[in-house]
């Protein structure tokens, strides 16, 4: 039974690695649209996780591995995301819609001892899947004389192993090792109607990168009121390997109708570079307050240092980014077995993010609101909170100023959390 489970876990991971994720034209820059830390539980609460210690024994926190003092069961999570993006620009009054559904998270977590907890997870970190065609017109602005095409593809995935240690009743620490792997491609093709050859600029970033996350948390529970104060902090640092970049500038033509097979290719310029500044310093701090098994509210601030990435033969420097999140959860009355709705965990949140992109003098920022529920299985209890996870996130990114693109999005998430006392030997006196 255990062998079947392990093989199934690996098979799901292979499927996740092979996915093609949809995203916005802003994925043209850097490493694409970042998907990581989008678990249903976190995303439904606006992204708060740094000061979030679950009241239940079935939820493992990967974002801050120190926040797992209450985790006691073996937990398996499988989650999927459906993204719906709606784009608009004042340039030629253009509108577009993009949809994508993908497996967004698989995770296995279990306690090693009453104080030491461990988790393994696998998620897409970022992706590129865009195609933009800009028609080139003659001086009369009516005759089309060529086209400039931008195309991107590829997925960057992350596999992690996290450990959390409970020092005492109030203080805990944790660490997480992150391995990033995948290939990201960018292609710019310039073609004129009166020219036989296409001029193409192609960049391939091959990534195999490690870094590490350290976390700490403090929680003080007032046993007379069941009220609790939580403070948490994390930092991510330490790139330990290179990102290899291959850049090719060439001329060619396509010999097939699908425009996939290059013929008569002539190399104009070719470069190979490497970089260690792909995933630089990140830090987060949060504070939360709530009532045991009843409600919780948290505010969190995140910082990410600007990164550098090779892009069409040049180095693209992205600016520092910041994010403010607020959210929490509410459980009406789990002991009310006459009303199933009283036993549902309701989640809510909102966020604002100052993005790392600045185009045409405009910061490409992002904001949104979110909500979600945990629908407990019939056999679950307050100590074994297994169930169906549902979440929704609505927001916008970008701007219409200076002919840029405004992106509205609706992200739907669904998943399962199976938690029980598995993989343990029964002891007899």
Phi, psi and omega in degrees: 000316180296321180296318179299318180297315182296317179296321178295320179298316179293320180297317177297321178297320178296319179297319179299319181294333185269004186286154172245111187262140178272151176198192190267167175299339178291349174291351177303327187262146175067220183261017175093196179281122180282125181253346191293158184063032180253034174300153184301316182300313181290311184296326181291341179253029176077003180103003181287136180202335188295325179246024182257109173250114184298139175288344186259158187272007189246000185247122179260130181263110179276329184299316172234096185296350176286343186270045182232031181296328183269355184286123184229348186251167168276128186235135174238127179239134173231125185223148178228152182233137173246114181258136178230111184247136182235115187251145177211141174218148177285348178290111184058020178050049186272140175229150180206155180227140180223137179232149178204140175232131184208158175284118191255348182193133164229136185211144175229129181220149182199154177277136173271333177199174178302335182253338186248124182237149186223144177217148176232132181218163183213121182217156165289132180270314178206167181207158171234127175202079184221158173209120182235129178243123179248114181285136179260124184249156178287179183299333179284355177061018177238326182273125178274121183251355180178186181212145177243114186249133175244130183219138179223151180204166176115160180226136173255118183255163176224136173242140187222155170226128186234145176230136175235138183232127179271107182289312175208193185294342184245335190237140178215155177230163180202162178215149180221131174261131184242126177244122181252137181207148178148177179236136177239132185239139172230135181225129174239119182241131178244121183225131176252149184297329183266009180247141181281331186254153174261139174261116184243139176241114185239134177238130175239121175254113178259119192242127170219099194222139174249144160210180190224147178240129174248141182221157176214151179212150178228130178223128179245118181255123175275105187292340180281332180245352185062019176270146184222144175245131182234135175232133181220156178208146176221157171216140179241131187203174166086060171296127187245002179210171188266156166258119181270130182239127175248126181238129181228128172247118186211168173242148185188179168220159180268134183261003179231160183294332181278000179054053178238337184255115180277142177229152178054042182284134178235121184280124176269315181209143179217132182227152173227122180226168175220154183213149176247003185259032183290311184236085187280192185304135173227147180214152181212144175219141182213157176222140182219158180214142181189185178241133186307125177059023183230302181202163180203142178221137183218151173237140187219143174239134180238144177227138176225124180290145180300145183248166177237140180212143178288136185212109180052046175085356179237167177265125179260119180259122179260146185278166176298147179234154182225153179214134175244127182233149175216138180178181180178200181213164181215131178238108186303300181192098184292338181276000178273089184280354176280338181234113179295326182295337177285345183257002178276139173271119180259131182241153184205156179180172177204158180206158172224132184232122171277111189286170180270000180258141169226117184234131179053038178077007182245131172287134179267091184263169185220142177211158181186170174235157184214162177202163180185171179219152167249112179266105186291144173294160182300326184271356183282158179227179181296336179264347178229074188276079174263149179174186178268128181258131176230140180211154177220142179224126182235133181186193181216158179215142177088193185205160175270352182295146177056036178061027176277184188249130172264128182244115170261141183221150173228111181253127179249138182228142177218143181194174179233143173238109178259119183227133177195178178270080182260166174057035178232140179280138176279132183257136179241140175282000000 
